[in-house]
């Protein structure tokens, strides 16, 4: 109700929420997203060239964040093999 007189007098409506119109600080720029996609494709292609057990070890260590002991346990092998 306070800003209704602005509309009657022809002033622009600035009653929009400034928080809603602020840019998202966590948004990703399109060029960064393309670079990330290209990097992900290159990593997937390189991992695909590895033997199966090496793929498993890599994915468990890097993607899943397991330590060597947990990776060895998950794969049923020694820590030295990981």
N, C-alpha and C positions, 0 to 999 in steps of 0.2 A: 504494500500500500504506500510505503514511503516514496517509492520511485515512480508511481503512477503519474504524477504531475509532469515528469520529464517527457513522457509519451504525449501528453496533451499539448505540451509546448513545442513539440517537434524535436526534442533532443534524442540522440540515438539511445537505444536500449542497451545499457551496459550492465544489466542485472545478471548476466551469465556468470556462472561460477568460475572464478579464475583457476581453481584447482582442476576442474574438468577440462579446461582449455590449455593447460600447461603441457609441454611435451613430456613424454615418458622418458625418464633418465635411463631406464633399462632397455629401451628399444634398440634394435640392431639396424644399422644402416644397410641398405640393399647391397652395396658393394662388399661390405664385410660378410654378409650372409652368403653371397656368391663365393667369396674366397673360402669360407668355412665349408661350404658344400664341395668345392673342388678339392680341398684338403682331405675331407672325409672320404671322397671317392678314391683319391690316391692311396690313402691308408687301407681302405677296404681291398683295393686291387693288390697292394703289396702283401697284405695278410693272406689273401686268397692264394698267393703263390707259395706260401709256406706249407710244409707237411702238416698233417692234421694235428699231431700232438703239440707242435710248436704254435699252431694257431690257438689251440686251447690254452696253452700256457700264457701266451701273449694276452688273450682276451681276459683271462682270469686275473692276471696281474695288472694290466693297464685299464681295461674297461671296468672290471668289477672292483678293482682296488684291493685285491687280496694280497697278503704278504706271502713270502716264499713258503712258509710252513703251511698256511691254509691252502695255498695253491697245490702243493704236493699232496696234501690230504685229499683234496677234491679230485685230483687226477689219479690218486692211488699209486704214487711213485715217490722216490726219495727227493729231498730238498736239493740235492746236487743235480738231479735230472732237470729240475725246474730252471 
